[in-house]
Amino acid sequence: GQSEAFWAVKDCSFKVKEGEVVAVLGQNGAGKSVLLKMLSRVIKPSTGHARICGRMVSLLELGSGFHPEMTGRENVFFNGAILGMKRSEITKKLPAIVDFSQIGHFLDTPVKHYSTGMYMRLAFSVAAHVDADVLLIDEVLAAGDAAFQEKCLERMRRVVRQGSTILLVSHALTTLSDLCTRGMYMHKGELLLDGSLDDAVSLYNGFASGVNTNVTDSGPASLQPVTK
């Protein structure tokens, strides 16, 4: 028989104002990563549209633009260019990127010889030093050890203070409370809640524990994250 179409994201409409930091929560398979990929133009939506105003940087699959045969230095320039940075801008920021990544004297070593942690740290460092109006972040705060994760969070706090707009997907709920101004909860591709982070976390924990959770619709919007 004919198989029924599977909608990874369905009827998910919202607006994000300049300077908001929105956590997108949900169980595995809820459609969170697909949503961010549509916003970042990696995936084209079957229907509907997304409009983003300003310079956008996607921290989705860190290191996906790295070439294993190229050195860390070469990949910084290569990946930075992919993210929209000019060569002069990368050159100026190179010392800060290298210092943040903690890769030390391995900068001129091909990244195929890097450990996973080194690879992820350098990839995050490049993306985190792009001056962006909108950041899309998917679980990248899990990169590295606890000390580096705290550095990542502090970098995100700095970006927030600069007025950037952020949409982030994370299961590290305890780390989000001082970052997020808003929480959304997705379930089976649909946006069930758009409200406070506390409400989204409660819904997340309720579904995780199998508790019957009542959801109140917060009202319609359109899929148009808007900044400057």
DAVENUR-V606420 format. One record per pair of residues at least 4 apart in sequence whose C-alpha atoms are under 7 Angstrom apart, sorted by sequence separation. I is the first residue (numbers start at 0). J is the second residue. D is the distance in whole Angstrom. If there is no record, write none. Layout:
# DAVENUR-V606420
i=I j=J d=D
i=I j=J d=D
This chain:
# DAVENUR-V606420
i=15 j=19 d=7
i=25 j=29 d=6
i=30 j=34 d=6
i=31 j=35 d=7
i=32 j=36 d=6
i=33 j=37 d=6
i=34 j=38 d=6
i=35 j=39 d=6
i=36 j=40 d=6
i=37 j=41 d=6
i=44 j=48 d=7
i=69 j=73 d=6
i=70 j=74 d=6
i=71 j=75 d=6
i=72 j=76 d=7
i=73 j=77 d=6
i=74 j=78 d=6
i=75 j=79 d=6
i=76 j=80 d=6
i=77 j=81 d=6
i=78 j=82 d=6
i=79 j=83 d=6
i=80 j=84 d=5
i=84 j=88 d=6
i=85 j=89 d=6
i=86 j=90 d=6
i=87 j=91 d=6
i=88 j=92 d=6
i=89 j=93 d=6
i=92 j=96 d=6
i=93 j=97 d=6
i=94 j=98 d=6
i=95 j=99 d=6
i=96 j=100 d=6
i=97 j=101 d=6
i=102 j=106 d=6
i=113 j=117 d=6
i=114 j=118 d=6
i=115 j=119 d=6
i=116 j=120 d=6
i=117 j=121 d=6
i=118 j=122 d=6
i=119 j=123 d=6
i=120 j=124 d=6
i=121 j=125 d=6
i=122 j=126 d=6
i=123 j=127 d=6
i=124 j=128 d=6
i=143 j=147 d=6
i=144 j=148 d=6
i=145 j=149 d=6
i=146 j=150 d=6
i=147 j=151 d=6
i=148 j=152 d=6
i=149 j=153 d=6
i=150 j=154 d=6
i=151 j=155 d=6
i=152 j=156 d=6
i=153 j=157 d=6
i=154 j=158 d=6
i=155 j=159 d=6
i=156 j=160 d=6
i=157 j=161 d=6
i=158 j=162 d=7
i=159 j=163 d=5
i=175 j=179 d=6
i=185 j=189 d=5
i=186 j=190 d=7
i=194 j=198 d=7
i=195 j=199 d=6
i=196 j=200 d=6
i=197 j=201 d=6
i=198 j=202 d=6
i=199 j=203 d=6
i=200 j=204 d=6
i=201 j=205 d=6
i=202 j=206 d=6
i=203 j=207 d=6
i=204 j=208 d=6
i=205 j=209 d=6
i=206 j=210 d=6
i=36 j=41 d=5
i=37 j=42 d=5
i=69 j=74 d=6
i=79 j=84 d=5
i=80 j=85 d=6
i=84 j=89 d=6
i=97 j=102 d=7
i=113 j=118 d=6
i=143 j=148 d=6
i=158 j=163 d=6
i=185 j=190 d=5
i=186 j=191 d=7
i=205 j=210 d=5
i=36 j=42 d=6
i=37 j=43 d=6
i=142 j=148 d=6
i=184 j=190 d=6
i=185 j=191 d=6
i=37 j=44 d=6
i=141 j=148 d=7
i=184 j=191 d=6
i=192 j=199 d=7
i=205 j=212 d=6
i=23 j=31 d=7
i=66 j=74 d=7
i=110 j=118 d=7
i=140 j=148 d=6
i=184 j=192 d=5
i=65 j=74 d=6
i=183 j=192 d=5
i=184 j=193 d=7
i=76 j=86 d=7
i=79 j=89 d=7
i=183 j=193 d=4
i=202 j=212 d=7
i=38 j=49 d=6
i=140 j=151 d=6
i=182 j=193 d=6
i=183 j=194 d=6
i=182 j=194 d=6
i=65 j=78 d=6
i=76 j=89 d=6
i=181 j=194 d=6
i=182 j=195 d=5
i=64 j=78 d=6
i=181 j=195 d=5
i=182 j=196 d=4
i=102 j=117 d=6
i=181 j=196 d=5
i=184 j=199 d=5
i=183 j=199 d=6
i=179 j=196 d=7
i=182 j=199 d=5
i=39 j=57 d=6
i=100 j=120 d=5
i=100 j=121 d=5
i=8 j=30 d=6
i=120 j=142 d=7
i=156 j=178 d=7
i=192 j=214 d=7
i=7 j=30 d=5
i=119 j=142 d=6
i=120 j=143 d=6
i=191 j=214 d=7
i=100 j=124 d=6
i=192 j=216 d=6
i=193 j=217 d=6
i=99 j=124 d=6
i=191 j=216 d=7
i=192 j=217 d=6
i=8 j=34 d=7
i=56 j=82 d=7
i=116 j=142 d=7
i=116 j=143 d=5
i=96 j=124 d=5
i=96 j=125 d=6
i=133 j=163 d=6
i=134 j=164 d=6
i=135 j=165 d=6
i=136 j=166 d=6
i=137 j=167 d=6
i=138 j=168 d=6
i=132 j=163 d=5
i=133 j=164 d=5
i=134 j=165 d=5
i=135 j=166 d=5
i=136 j=167 d=4
i=137 j=168 d=5
i=138 j=169 d=5
i=96 j=128 d=7
i=131 j=163 d=7
i=132 j=164 d=6
i=133 j=165 d=6
i=134 j=166 d=6
i=135 j=167 d=6
i=136 j=168 d=6
i=137 j=169 d=7
i=72 j=106 d=5
i=71 j=106 d=5
i=72 j=107 d=6
i=70 j=106 d=7
i=71 j=107 d=6
i=70 j=107 d=5
i=71 j=108 d=6
i=70 j=108 d=5
i=71 j=109 d=6
i=70 j=109 d=4
i=71 j=110 d=6
i=69 j=109 d=5
i=70 j=110 d=6
i=68 j=109 d=5
i=69 j=110 d=6
i=67 j=109 d=6
i=68 j=110 d=7
i=67 j=110 d=5
i=68 j=111 d=6
i=67 j=111 d=5
i=84 j=129 d=7
i=79 j=125 d=6
i=75 j=125 d=6
i=62 j=118 d=7
i=62 j=119 d=7
i=61 j=119 d=6
i=62 j=122 d=5
i=61 j=122 d=6
i=61 j=123 d=6
i=58 j=126 d=7
i=56 j=131 d=6
i=55 j=131 d=6
i=54 j=131 d=5
i=55 j=132 d=6
i=56 j=133 d=6
i=57 j=134 d=6
i=58 j=135 d=6
i=59 j=136 d=6
i=54 j=132 d=5
i=55 j=133 d=5
i=56 j=134 d=5
i=57 j=135 d=5
i=58 j=136 d=5
i=59 j=137 d=5
i=53 j=132 d=5
i=54 j=133 d=6
i=55 j=134 d=6
i=56 j=135 d=6
i=57 j=136 d=6
i=58 j=137 d=6
i=53 j=133 d=7
i=58 j=139 d=7
i=132 j=226 d=7
i=35 j=135 d=7
i=32 j=137 d=7
i=31 j=168 d=7
i=18 j=162 d=5
i=20 j=164 d=6
i=21 j=165 d=6
i=22 j=166 d=6
i=23 j=167 d=6
i=24 j=168 d=6
i=18 j=163 d=5
i=19 j=164 d=5
i=20 j=165 d=5
i=21 j=166 d=5
i=22 j=167 d=5
i=23 j=168 d=5
i=24 j=169 d=7
i=18 j=164 d=4
i=19 j=165 d=6
i=20 j=166 d=6
i=21 j=167 d=6
i=22 j=168 d=6
i=17 j=164 d=6
i=31 j=185 d=7
i=29 j=185 d=6
i=22 j=179 d=6
i=29 j=186 d=5
i=30 j=187 d=7
i=20 j=178 d=7
i=21 j=179 d=6
i=29 j=187 d=5
i=30 j=188 d=5
i=20 j=179 d=5
i=21 j=180 d=6
i=22 j=181 d=6
i=23 j=182 d=6
i=24 j=183 d=6
i=25 j=184 d=6
i=28 j=187 d=7
i=29 j=188 d=5
i=20 j=180 d=5
i=21 j=181 d=5
i=22 j=182 d=5
i=23 j=183 d=5
i=24 j=184 d=5
i=25 j=185 d=5
i=19 j=180 d=6
i=20 j=181 d=6
i=21 j=182 d=6
i=22 j=183 d=6
i=23 j=184 d=6
i=24 j=185 d=6
i=25 j=186 d=6
i=51 j=223 d=6
i=49 j=222 d=5
i=50 j=223 d=5
i=51 j=224 d=5
i=52 j=225 d=5
i=53 j=226 d=6
i=48 j=222 d=7
i=49 j=223 d=5
i=50 j=224 d=6
i=51 j=225 d=5
i=52 j=226 d=5
i=53 j=227 d=6
i=24 j=199 d=7
i=52 j=227 d=6
i=11 j=189 d=6
i=25 j=203 d=6
i=9 j=188 d=5
i=10 j=189 d=6
i=11 j=190 d=5
i=24 j=203 d=7
i=8 j=188 d=4
i=9 j=189 d=5
i=7 j=188 d=5
i=8 j=189 d=6
i=6 j=188 d=7
i=14 j=220 d=6
i=13 j=220 d=5
i=14 j=221 d=6
i=12 j=220 d=5
i=13 j=221 d=5
i=14 j=222 d=6
i=15 j=223 d=7
i=16 j=224 d=7
i=17 j=225 d=6
i=12 j=221 d=4
i=13 j=222 d=5
i=14 j=223 d=5
i=15 j=224 d=4
i=16 j=225 d=6
i=17 j=226 d=4
i=12 j=222 d=4
i=13 j=223 d=6
i=14 j=224 d=5
i=15 j=225 d=6
i=16 j=226 d=6
i=17 j=227 d=7
i=14 j=225 d=7
